[in-house]
Structure formats: C-alpha cells, structure tokens
Amino acid sequence: MHSFQNKTFFISGASRGIGKAIALKLASAGANIIIASKSTEEHPKLGGTIYTSANEIEKAGGKALAVQCDIRDEEMIVKAVQLGVQKFGGIDGVINNASAISLTDTQNTESKRFDLMHDINVRGTFLVTKHCVPHLLKSDNAHILTLSPPINLNPKWFGPHVAYTISKYNMSMLAMGWAEEFKELGIAANSLWPVTTIATSAVNNLLGGETLMKMSRTPEILADAAFYVLQQEAKNYTGHQLLDENVLAQAGITDFDKYAVTPGGKLYRDLFID
C-alpha cells in the first residue's frame, strides 16, 4: 500500500461534491491537490468554489493549488498542469471527475447540450489525461481514475437518454484503453462508479430533489473507495471497471450504513446498475 504523503493529484471538478470529497480524503493523508474546476464564484444552487475547496483541503492536512480550469479549453488544461507541476514538482495521479449530465431523450436533447456532455465527459477527460501523462510517467506509482460506469449494454440504459449514456461509456472506454496503452509503463487506469445514487447537487437539482437525496449515500463512500484504489501497486491494479461497494469489500469494509444519508433507509440504485 503506497503512501500519499507529498503525492500530487490533479482532480477535475474538485470544487464540490464527489471530486471535493476525494480531494479531502487524500489531503487527510498528506497529499497535494491540484483543484482544476471552473467555479471561482459561489453558485446559489451548487455552492463551492476552487478557493473554498482549497481552504478545506489545507485544513484537512494537505496542500492545495486552486486553478480555474474549464476542461473544454485545452489551453486552460495545459496551464493548470504546468502550474501544478511548478508548485508541487510533479503529478502522481489524475482523477477524471468533472462531468455534465442531461437525462433527455433524442428529441429533447439540444445540440448544445449534446456537445457539452461530449466536450466535458469525453474530450475533456481525454485531454486532461493526455497532458498529465508525461508527468505520470515520472511517478513511482501513477494512477488514472475515471468516474464512469461499468459498460452495461442492457438497452434500457440507452433508450431514455442515449446521448448521456454514450458519453459516460466513452469515459469508461478511455479508461480501458489507457490501461492497455500504459500497462508496460507502470501507469494504472481504472474507472469507478457508485452502486447507489450519491447525495450531490446534481442529484438534488437535476434528478430527484430532496426525496432522492434521502435515498442516496454521501460522497464519502466514493472518496473511501478511491483512497483504496489509489494506494494499490499501479502495475498490478489496472484495467478494472470498479463499483464502490466491491472496492470497499476488498478493503475489508462491508457495513455501508454509515454512508447513507438516511441510515437504515431505502437506497436508490444508480444509473447503469441493473
């Protein structure tokens, strides 16, 4: 199991939600976090900025670099990577967390929404990883972890929101491709997805409101799962489409009730989980 002390992680979308929870968990073990997110001003419905996230990371025991970065813009990605390397000396892990969602059918998916999902989920994930790879190659235990689902070809996951589904599956295919591409170079690539919905602003504002929030788990379940994955020997732990419950079971954790927003209550299974 590898230590996170003075290791550096580039996390897209780390100003709130799952990305911030992972950042805080890594920071608690002494990691450096490059917060690559768009938010520099508080959004009334979403909350959190790169600066508030940086403050929390430093309070948790890590070091933070807040960089405004829209991963649709390749120049911003390049700059964020450069600034991170200048400050911390390298990059040991990439967490592709930033994502756009629209659970709309074909006729109700506007072209700009289709483009947004593919620009962030697919192109952005690809470019963030591409520009971090030269630095990952210098790490003694490099990981790429992408927040995307196991590829499930059950038609029910395509029919209602095909544009979103293919964008998320593309992220998982990128992770599969990188596992094969970099397996001889010592860089691990895996995807990670929750079994249940996670209590984030996306769930509250876009999916099911307060009712679904109460049937969800907190982002800390994914943070703990990511923490375990990123400790593993990169050359041996790669090419997996992981689920949070399975990862935590590997870590010896089988009681998940502490992660429930409503302990003992009914939980709602996440998208792409039959």
Phi and psi restraints in degrees (value plus and minus 20) as a CYANA .aco file:
   2 HIS   PHI    -107.6   -67.6
   2 HIS   PSI     127.7   167.7
   3 SER   PHI    -102.0   -62.0
   3 SER   PSI     130.4   170.4
   4 PHE   PHI    -119.5   -79.5
   4 PHE   PSI     -20.9    19.1
   5 GLN   PHI     -78.1   -38.1
   5 GLN   PSI      99.9   139.9
   6 ASN   PHI      44.5    84.5
   6 ASN   PSI      -6.1    33.9
   7 LYS   PHI    -104.7   -64.7
   7 LYS   PSI     129.2   169.2
   8 THR   PHI    -136.5   -96.5
   8 THR   PSI     111.4   151.4
   9 PHE   PHI    -143.6  -103.6
   9 PHE   PSI     110.9   150.9
  10 PHE   PHI    -115.2   -75.2
  10 PHE   PSI      96.8   136.8
  11 ILE   PHI    -141.1  -101.1
  11 ILE   PSI      98.0   138.0
  12 SER   PHI    -101.4   -61.4
  12 SER   PSI     119.7   159.7
  13 GLY   PHI      47.2    87.2
  13 GLY   PSI      22.2    62.2
  14 ALA   PHI    -116.6   -76.6
  14 ALA   PSI      -6.7    33.3
  15 SER   PHI    -104.1   -64.1
  15 SER   PSI     -32.5     7.5
  16 ARG   PHI    -182.6  -142.6
  16 ARG   PSI     152.9   192.9
  17 GLY   PHI      40.4    80.4
  17 GLY   PSI    -158.6  -118.6
  18 ILE   PHI     -84.2   -44.2
  18 ILE   PSI     -63.1   -23.1
  19 GLY   PHI     -79.4   -39.4
  19 GLY   PSI     -62.8   -22.8
  20 LYS   PHI     -88.9   -48.9
  20 LYS   PSI     -59.2   -19.2
  21 ALA   PHI     -81.4   -41.4
  21 ALA   PSI     -61.7   -21.7
  22 ILE   PHI     -85.2   -45.2
  22 ILE   PSI     -62.3   -22.3
  23 ALA   PHI     -79.8   -39.8
  23 ALA   PSI     -64.1   -24.1
  24 LEU   PHI     -85.9   -45.9
  24 LEU   PSI     -58.9   -18.9
  25 LYS   PHI     -84.6   -44.6
  25 LYS   PSI     -65.0   -25.0
  26 LEU   PHI     -85.7   -45.7
  26 LEU   PSI     -59.3   -19.3
  27 ALA   PHI     -82.6   -42.6
  27 ALA   PSI     -54.6   -14.6
  28 SER   PHI     -84.3   -44.3
  28 SER   PSI     -38.0     2.0
  29 ALA   PHI    -124.1   -84.1
  29 ALA   PSI      -6.5    33.5
  30 GLY   PHI      72.1   112.1
  30 GLY   PSI      -3.9    36.1
  31 ALA   PHI    -100.6   -60.6
  31 ALA   PSI     137.5   177.5
  32 ASN   PHI    -115.8   -75.8
  32 ASN   PSI     117.5   157.5
  33 ILE   PHI    -142.6  -102.6
  33 ILE   PSI     106.0   146.0
  34 ILE   PHI    -113.9   -73.9
  34 ILE   PSI      89.5   129.5
  35 ILE   PHI    -108.9   -68.9
  35 ILE   PSI      82.2   122.2
  36 ALA   PHI    -126.0   -86.0
  36 ALA   PSI      73.8   113.8
  37 SER   PHI    -164.1  -124.1
  37 SER   PSI     143.7   183.7
  38 LYS   PHI    -100.3   -60.3
  38 LYS   PSI     -51.0   -11.0
  39 SER   PHI     -94.3   -54.3
  39 SER   PSI      91.3   131.3
  40 THR   PHI    -129.8   -89.8
  40 THR   PSI     -31.4     8.6
  41 GLU   PHI    -149.0  -109.0
  41 GLU   PSI     124.7   164.7
  42 GLU   PHI     -82.4   -42.4
  42 GLU   PSI     108.6   148.6
  43 HIS   PHI    -110.8   -70.8
  43 HIS   PSI     112.1   152.1
  44 PRO   PHI     -78.5   -38.5
  44 PRO   PSI     -52.1   -12.1
  45 LYS   PHI    -115.5   -75.5
  45 LYS   PSI     -46.1    -6.1
  46 LEU   PHI    -121.5   -81.5
  46 LEU   PSI     -59.4   -19.4
  47 GLY   PHI      50.8    90.8
  47 GLY   PSI     141.3   181.3
  48 GLY   PHI      64.7   104.7
  48 GLY   PSI     116.2   156.2
  49 THR   PHI    -153.5  -113.5
  49 THR   PSI     152.6   192.6
  50 ILE   PHI     -82.9   -42.9
  50 ILE   PSI     -48.2    -8.2
  51 TYR   PHI     -99.2   -59.2
  51 TYR   PSI     -62.4   -22.4
  52 THR   PHI     -85.5   -45.5
  52 THR   PSI     -58.0   -18.0
  53 SER   PHI     -83.3   -43.3
  53 SER   PSI     -62.4   -22.4
  54 ALA   PHI     -80.7   -40.7
  54 ALA   PSI     -61.6   -21.6
  55 ASN   PHI     -81.6   -41.6
  55 ASN   PSI     -63.1   -23.1
  56 GLU   PHI     -86.1   -46.1
  56 GLU   PSI     -59.1   -19.1
  57 ILE   PHI     -82.7   -42.7
  57 ILE   PSI     -62.9   -22.9
  58 GLU   PHI     -89.1   -49.1
  58 GLU   PSI     -56.0   -16.0
  59 LYS   PHI     -86.0   -46.0
  59 LYS   PSI     -50.3   -10.3
  60 ALA   PHI     -96.1   -56.1
  60 ALA   PSI     -33.6     6.4
  61 GLY   PHI      97.0   137.0
  61 GLY   PSI     -18.9    21.1
  62 GLY   PHI    -124.7   -84.7
  62 GLY   PSI    -195.4  -155.4
  63 LYS   PHI    -136.0   -96.0
  63 LYS   PSI     125.6   165.6
  64 ALA   PHI    -151.1  -111.1
  64 ALA   PSI     127.2   167.2
  65 LEU   PHI    -147.3  -107.3
  65 LEU   PSI      95.0   135.0
  66 ALA   PHI    -110.2   -70.2
  66 ALA   PSI      98.1   138.1
  67 VAL   PHI    -148.0  -108.0
  67 VAL   PSI     100.6   140.6
  68 GLN   PHI     -86.3   -46.3
  68 GLN   PSI     102.2   142.2
  69 CYS   PHI    -169.6  -129.6
  69 CYS   PSI      93.5   133.5
  70 ASP   PHI    -112.4   -72.4
  70 ASP   PSI      91.6   131.6
  71 ILE   PHI     -91.9   -51.9
  71 ILE   PSI     -16.9    23.1
  72 ARG   PHI     -98.9   -58.9
  72 ARG   PSI     -34.1     5.9
  73 ASP   PHI    -128.2   -88.2
  73 ASP   PSI      89.1   129.1
  74 GLU   PHI     -82.9   -42.9
  74 GLU   PSI     -55.6   -15.6
  75 GLU   PHI     -84.0   -44.0
  75 GLU   PSI     -56.8   -16.8
  76 MET   PHI     -87.3   -47.3
  76 MET   PSI     -57.0   -17.0
  77 ILE   PHI     -83.5   -43.5
  77 ILE   PSI     -68.6   -28.6
  78 VAL   PHI     -77.7   -37.7
  78 VAL   PSI     -63.8   -23.8
  79 LYS   PHI     -85.2   -45.2
  79 LYS   PSI     -62.5   -22.5
  80 ALA   PHI     -82.3   -42.3
  80 ALA   PSI     -62.1   -22.1
  81 VAL   PHI     -83.2   -43.2
  81 VAL   PSI     -66.4   -26.4
  82 GLN   PHI     -80.4   -40.4
  82 GLN   PSI     -65.0   -25.0
  83 LEU   PHI     -84.2   -44.2
  83 LEU   PSI     -59.1   -19.1
  84 GLY   PHI     -84.6   -44.6
  84 GLY   PSI     -62.8   -22.8
  85 VAL   PHI     -88.2   -48.2
  85 VAL   PSI     -58.9   -18.9
  86 GLN   PHI     -81.6   -41.6
  86 GLN   PSI     -59.8   -19.8
  87 LYS   PHI     -98.4   -58.4
  87 LYS   PSI     -62.0   -22.0
  88 PHE   PHI    -131.3   -91.3
  88 PHE   PSI     -30.2     9.8
  89 GLY   PHI      72.4   112.4
  89 GLY   PSI     -26.7    13.3
  90 GLY   PHI     151.0   191.0
  90 GLY   PSI    -195.6  -155.6
  91 ILE   PHI    -156.5  -116.5
  91 ILE   PSI     108.2   148.2
  92 ASP   PHI    -125.6   -85.6
  92 ASP   PSI     -38.3     1.7
  93 GLY   PHI    -176.9  -136.9
  93 GLY   PSI     128.5   168.5
  94 VAL   PHI    -141.6  -101.6
  94 VAL   PSI     109.2   149.2
  95 ILE   PHI    -137.1   -97.1
  95 ILE   PSI      88.3   128.3
  96 ASN   PHI    -106.3   -66.3
  96 ASN   PSI      72.2   112.2
  97 ASN   PHI    -128.1   -88.1
  97 ASN   PSI     -52.7   -12.7
  98 ALA   PHI     -77.7   -37.7
  98 ALA   PSI     117.0   157.0
  99 SER   PHI    -180.2  -140.2
  99 SER   PSI     131.3   171.3
 100 ALA   PHI    -137.6   -97.6
 100 ALA   PSI     125.6   165.6
 101 ILE   PHI    -154.0  -114.0
 101 ILE   PSI     121.2   161.2
 102 SER   PHI    -172.1  -132.1
 102 SER   PSI      86.7   126.7
 103 LEU   PHI    -107.7   -67.7
 103 LEU   PSI      43.1    83.1
 104 THR   PHI    -135.5   -95.5
 104 THR   PSI     128.9   168.9
 105 ASP   PHI     -98.0   -58.0
 105 ASP   PSI     159.7   199.7
 106 THR   PHI     -78.6   -38.6
 106 THR   PSI     -66.9   -26.9
 107 GLN   PHI     -89.8   -49.8
 107 GLN   PSI     -42.6    -2.6
 108 ASN   PHI    -125.4   -85.4
 108 ASN   PSI      -8.4    31.6
 109 THR   PHI    -121.7   -81.7
 109 THR   PSI      86.6   126.6
 110 GLU   PHI     -88.8   -48.8
 110 GLU   PSI     134.1   174.1
 111 SER   PHI     -79.9   -39.9
 111 SER   PSI     -56.6   -16.6
 112 LYS   PHI     -87.2   -47.2
 112 LYS   PSI     -52.1   -12.1
 113 ARG   PHI     -94.0   -54.0
 113 ARG   PSI     -60.4   -20.4
 114 PHE   PHI     -78.2   -38.2
 114 PHE   PSI     -67.8   -27.8
 115 ASP   PHI     -83.1   -43.1
 115 ASP   PSI     -60.1   -20.1
 116 LEU   PHI     -79.8   -39.8
 116 LEU   PSI     -67.8   -27.8
 117 MET   PHI     -82.6   -42.6
 117 MET   PSI     -60.9   -20.9
 118 HIS   PHI     -97.7   -57.7
 118 HIS   PSI     -52.1   -12.1
 119 ASP   PHI     -87.4   -47.4
 119 ASP   PSI     -58.8   -18.8
 120 ILE   PHI    -105.1   -65.1
 120 ILE   PSI     -76.6   -36.6
 121 ASN   PHI     -86.3   -46.3
 121 ASN   PSI     -61.5   -21.5
 122 VAL   PHI    -120.7   -80.7
 122 VAL   PSI     -84.2   -44.2
 123 ARG   PHI     -82.5   -42.5
 123 ARG   PSI     -64.8   -24.8
 124 GLY   PHI     -82.7   -42.7
 124 GLY   PSI     -64.8   -24.8
 125 THR   PHI     -79.8   -39.8
 125 THR   PSI     -63.6   -23.6
 126 PHE   PHI     -81.9   -41.9
 126 PHE   PSI     -67.2   -27.2
 127 LEU   PHI     -91.6   -51.6
 127 LEU   PSI     -57.6   -17.6
 128 VAL   PHI     -78.0   -38.0
 128 VAL   PSI     -68.4   -28.4
 129 THR   PHI     -85.5   -45.5
 129 THR   PSI     -64.6   -24.6
 130 LYS   PHI     -73.7   -33.7
 130 LYS   PSI     -65.4   -25.4
 131 HIS   PHI    -101.2   -61.2
 131 HIS   PSI     -34.7     5.3
 132 CYS   PHI    -108.5   -68.5
 132 CYS   PSI     -43.6    -3.6
 133 VAL   PHI     -74.2   -34.2
 133 VAL   PSI     -64.3   -24.3
 134 PRO   PHI     -76.6   -36.6
 134 PRO   PSI     -49.2    -9.2
 135 HIS   PHI    -106.5   -66.5
 135 HIS   PSI     -55.3   -15.3
 136 LEU   PHI     -80.1   -40.1
 136 LEU   PSI     -54.8   -14.8
 137 LEU   PHI     -82.3   -42.3
 137 LEU   PSI     -40.5    -0.5
 138 LYS   PHI    -113.3   -73.3
 138 LYS   PSI     -26.6    13.4
 139 SER   PHI    -102.9   -62.9
 139 SER   PSI     132.2   172.2
 140 ASP   PHI    -106.0   -66.0
 140 ASP   PSI     -25.4    14.6
 141 ASN   PHI    -180.0  -140.0
 141 ASN   PSI      52.4    92.4
 142 ALA   PHI    -105.8   -65.8
 142 ALA   PSI     117.7   157.7
 143 HIS   PHI    -151.6  -111.6
 143 HIS   PSI     121.1   161.1
 144 ILE   PHI    -135.2   -95.2
 144 ILE   PSI     100.8   140.8
 145 LEU   PHI    -144.0  -104.0
 145 LEU   PSI     101.7   141.7
 146 THR   PHI    -135.0   -95.0
 146 THR   PSI     108.0   148.0
 147 LEU   PHI    -103.5   -63.5
 147 LEU   PSI      69.2   109.2
 148 SER   PHI    -174.2  -134.2
 148 SER   PSI     140.8   180.8
 149 PRO   PHI    -107.0   -67.0
 149 PRO   PSI     138.7   178.7
 150 PRO   PHI     -78.1   -38.1
 150 PRO   PSI     119.9   159.9
 151 ILE   PHI     -93.7   -53.7
 151 ILE   PSI      94.1   134.1
 152 ASN   PHI    -137.6   -97.6
 152 ASN   PSI      92.6   132.6
 153 LEU   PHI    -107.9   -67.9
 153 LEU   PSI      -7.2    32.8
 154 ASN   PHI     -79.6   -39.6
 154 ASN   PSI     102.8   142.8
 155 PRO   PHI     -75.3   -35.3
 155 PRO   PSI     -42.5    -2.5
 156 LYS   PHI     -85.2   -45.2
 156 LYS   PSI     -40.0     0.0
 157 TRP   PHI    -107.4   -67.4
 157 TRP   PSI     -27.5    12.5
 158 PHE   PHI    -120.3   -80.3
 158 PHE   PSI     -64.1   -24.1
 159 GLY   PHI     -72.7   -32.7
 159 GLY   PSI     -72.1   -32.1
 160 PRO   PHI     -93.6   -53.6
 160 PRO   PSI     -45.9    -5.9
 161 HIS   PHI    -175.9  -135.9
 161 HIS   PSI      42.6    82.6
 162 VAL   PHI     -81.7   -41.7
 162 VAL   PSI     -55.6   -15.6
 163 ALA   PHI     -84.1   -44.1
 163 ALA   PSI     -64.8   -24.8
 164 TYR   PHI     -87.1   -47.1
 164 TYR   PSI     -65.0   -25.0
 165 THR   PHI     -76.7   -36.7
 165 THR   PSI     -68.6   -28.6
 166 ILE   PHI     -88.7   -48.7
 166 ILE   PSI     -48.1    -8.1
 167 SER   PHI     -88.2   -48.2
 167 SER   PSI     -60.0   -20.0
 168 LYS   PHI     -92.6   -52.6
 168 LYS   PSI     -58.3   -18.3
 169 TYR   PHI     -86.5   -46.5
 169 TYR   PSI     -52.1   -12.1
 170 ASN   PHI     -82.0   -42.0
 170 ASN   PSI     -57.8   -17.8
 171 MET   PHI     -82.1   -42.1
 171 MET   PSI     -61.6   -21.6
 172 SER   PHI     -87.2   -47.2
 172 SER   PSI     -56.7   -16.7
 173 MET   PHI     -88.5   -48.5
 173 MET   PSI     -54.2   -14.2
 174 LEU   PHI     -80.9   -40.9
 174 LEU   PSI     -65.0   -25.0
 175 ALA   PHI     -80.6   -40.6
 175 ALA   PSI     -61.4   -21.4
 176 MET   PHI     -82.6   -42.6
 176 MET   PSI     -63.7   -23.7
 177 GLY   PHI     -83.5   -43.5
 177 GLY   PSI     -62.3   -22.3
 178 TRP   PHI     -88.0   -48.0
 178 TRP   PSI     -54.8   -14.8
 179 ALA   PHI     -78.6   -38.6
 179 ALA   PSI     -62.4   -22.4
 180 GLU   PHI     -93.3   -53.3
 180 GLU   PSI     -63.7   -23.7
 181 GLU   PHI     -82.6   -42.6
 181 GLU   PSI     -58.7   -18.7
 182 PHE   PHI    -126.8   -86.8
 182 PHE   PSI     -10.9    29.1
 183 LYS   PHI     -84.2   -44.2
 183 LYS   PSI     -49.2    -9.2
 184 GLU   PHI    -106.3   -66.3
 184 GLU   PSI     -26.2    13.8
 185 LEU   PHI    -124.8   -84.8
 185 LEU   PSI     -19.7    20.3
 186 GLY   PHI      62.3   102.3
 186 GLY   PSI      -5.1    34.9
 187 ILE   PHI    -123.5   -83.5
 187 ILE   PSI     102.2   142.2
 188 ALA   PHI    -102.8   -62.8
 188 ALA   PSI     126.8   166.8
 189 ALA   PHI    -159.1  -119.1
 189 ALA   PSI     102.4   142.4
 190 ASN   PHI    -159.6  -119.6
 190 ASN   PSI     140.8   180.8
 191 SER   PHI    -133.7   -93.7
 191 SER   PSI     136.0   176.0
 192 LEU   PHI    -160.5  -120.5
 192 LEU   PSI     117.6   157.6
 193 TRP   PHI    -167.0  -127.0
 193 TRP   PSI     127.1   167.1
 194 PRO   PHI    -103.8   -63.8
 194 PRO   PSI     127.4   167.4
 195 VAL   PHI     -93.5   -53.5
 195 VAL   PSI     -53.9   -13.9
 196 THR   PHI    -135.2   -95.2
 196 THR   PSI     146.9   186.9
 197 THR   PHI     -83.9   -43.9
 197 THR   PSI     132.2   172.2
 198 ILE   PHI    -133.3   -93.3
 198 ILE   PSI     117.0   157.0
 199 ALA   PHI     -94.7   -54.7
 199 ALA   PSI      67.9   107.9
 200 THR   PHI    -146.7  -106.7
 200 THR   PSI     152.8   192.8
 201 SER   PHI     -82.2   -42.2
 201 SER   PSI     -50.7   -10.7
 202 ALA   PHI     -83.7   -43.7
 202 ALA   PSI     -63.5   -23.5
 203 VAL   PHI     -84.6   -44.6
 203 VAL   PSI     -63.5   -23.5
 204 ASN   PHI     -88.0   -48.0
 204 ASN   PSI     -63.8   -23.8
 205 ASN   PHI    -111.2   -71.2
 205 ASN   PSI     -49.1    -9.1
 206 LEU   PHI    -132.6   -92.6
 206 LEU   PSI     -47.1    -7.1
 207 LEU   PHI    -128.8   -88.8
 207 LEU   PSI     -75.7   -35.7
 208 GLY   PHI    -168.3  -128.3
 208 GLY   PSI     -11.6    28.4
 209 GLY   PHI      41.9    81.9
 209 GLY   PSI    -175.5  -135.5
 210 GLU   PHI     -84.1   -44.1
 210 GLU   PSI     -53.4   -13.4
 211 THR   PHI     -81.6   -41.6
 211 THR   PSI     -67.3   -27.3
 212 LEU   PHI     -91.5   -51.5
 212 LEU   PSI     -53.4   -13.4
 213 MET   PHI     -77.3   -37.3
 213 MET   PSI     -61.7   -21.7
 214 LYS   PHI     -89.8   -49.8
 214 LYS   PSI     -37.8     2.2
 215 MET   PHI    -122.0   -82.0
 215 MET   PSI      -2.5    37.5
 216 SER   PHI    -134.0   -94.0
 216 SER   PSI     151.3   191.3
 217 ARG   PHI    -124.7   -84.7
 217 ARG   PSI     142.9   182.9
 218 THR   PHI     -99.1   -59.1
 218 THR   PSI     138.7   178.7
 219 PRO   PHI     -79.9   -39.9
 219 PRO   PSI     -37.8     2.2
 220 GLU   PHI     -82.2   -42.2
 220 GLU   PSI     -44.4    -4.4
 221 ILE   PHI     -85.6   -45.6
 221 ILE   PSI     -58.7   -18.7
 222 LEU   PHI     -93.4   -53.4
 222 LEU   PSI     -54.4   -14.4
 223 ALA   PHI     -81.8   -41.8
 223 ALA   PSI     -64.4   -24.4
 224 ASP   PHI     -87.2   -47.2
 224 ASP   PSI     -58.2   -18.2
 225 ALA   PHI     -85.8   -45.8
 225 ALA   PSI     -65.0   -25.0
 226 ALA   PHI     -82.1   -42.1
 226 ALA   PSI     -59.6   -19.6
 227 PHE   PHI     -77.1   -37.1
 227 PHE   PSI     -62.4   -22.4
 228 TYR   PHI     -88.3   -48.3
 228 TYR   PSI     -66.9   -26.9
 229 VAL   PHI     -78.9   -38.9
 229 VAL   PSI     -65.2   -25.2
 230 LEU   PHI     -93.3   -53.3
 230 LEU   PSI     -32.5     7.5
 231 GLN   PHI    -102.8   -62.8
 231 GLN   PSI     -36.6     3.4
 232 GLN   PHI     -92.6   -52.6
 232 GLN   PSI     136.9   176.9
 233 GLU   PHI     -85.0   -45.0
 233 GLU   PSI      96.6   136.6
 234 ALA   PHI     -77.7   -37.7
 234 ALA   PSI     -61.2   -21.2
 235 LYS   PHI     -89.2   -49.2
 235 LYS   PSI     -36.7     3.3
 236 ASN   PHI    -126.4   -86.4
 236 ASN   PSI     -34.3     5.7
 237 TYR   PHI    -143.9  -103.9
 237 TYR   PSI      59.4    99.4
 238 THR   PHI    -169.8  -129.8
 238 THR   PSI     137.0   177.0
 239 GLY   PHI      61.3   101.3
 239 GLY   PSI      -0.6    39.4
 240 HIS   PHI    -123.0   -83.0
 240 HIS   PSI     122.5   162.5
 241 GLN   PHI    -121.6   -81.6
 241 GLN   PSI      77.5   117.5
 242 LEU   PHI    -115.7   -75.7
 242 LEU   PSI     128.7   168.7
 243 LEU   PHI    -133.5   -93.5
 243 LEU   PSI     122.7   162.7
 244 ASP   PHI     -76.3   -36.3
 244 ASP   PSI     -63.0   -23.0
 245 GLU   PHI     -82.0   -42.0
 245 GLU   PSI     -61.3   -21.3
 246 ASN   PHI     -87.3   -47.3
 246 ASN   PSI     -60.0   -20.0
 247 VAL   PHI     -82.7   -42.7
 247 VAL   PSI     -66.3   -26.3
 248 LEU   PHI     -86.5   -46.5
 248 LEU   PSI     -52.8   -12.8
 249 ALA   PHI     -82.4   -42.4
 249 ALA   PSI     -59.4   -19.4
 250 GLN   PHI     -80.4   -40.4
 250 GLN   PSI     -53.9   -13.9
 251 ALA   PHI    -103.0   -63.0
 251 ALA   PSI     -20.0    20.0
 252 GLY   PHI      69.1   109.1
 252 GLY   PSI      -7.9    32.1
 253 ILE   PHI    -125.5   -85.5
 253 ILE   PSI      97.4   137.4
 254 THR   PHI    -142.9  -102.9
 254 THR   PSI     -30.3     9.7
 255 ASP   PHI    -115.4   -75.4
 255 ASP   PSI      85.5   125.5
 256 PHE   PHI    -118.6   -78.6
 256 PHE   PSI     -17.1    22.9
 257 ASP   PHI     -82.7   -42.7
 257 ASP   PSI     -48.4    -8.4
 258 LYS   PHI     -86.2   -46.2
 258 LYS   PSI     -37.9     2.1
 259 TYR   PHI    -109.6   -69.6
 259 TYR   PSI     -31.3     8.7
 260 ALA   PHI     -93.4   -53.4
 260 ALA   PSI     116.8   156.8
 261 VAL   PHI     -81.7   -41.7
 261 VAL   PSI     -59.0   -19.0
 262 THR   PHI    -138.0   -98.0
 262 THR   PSI      70.6   110.6
 263 PRO   PHI     -73.5   -33.5
 263 PRO   PSI     110.1   150.1
 264 GLY   PHI      62.9   102.9
 264 GLY   PSI     -26.7    13.3
 265 GLY   PHI    -104.6   -64.6
 265 GLY   PSI     154.9   194.9
 266 LYS   PHI     -91.5   -51.5
 266 LYS   PSI     120.3   160.3
 267 LEU   PHI    -131.8   -91.8
 267 LEU   PSI     127.5   167.5
 268 TYR   PHI    -124.3   -84.3
 268 TYR   PSI     104.9   144.9
 269 ARG   PHI     -90.0   -50.0
 269 ARG   PSI     123.9   163.9
 270 ASP   PHI     -97.0   -57.0
 270 ASP   PSI     148.6   188.6
 271 LEU   PHI     -77.2   -37.2
 271 LEU   PSI     126.2   166.2
 272 PHE   PHI      54.8    94.8
 272 PHE   PSI     -15.5    24.5
 273 ILE   PHI    -129.0   -89.0
 273 ILE   PSI      88.6   128.6
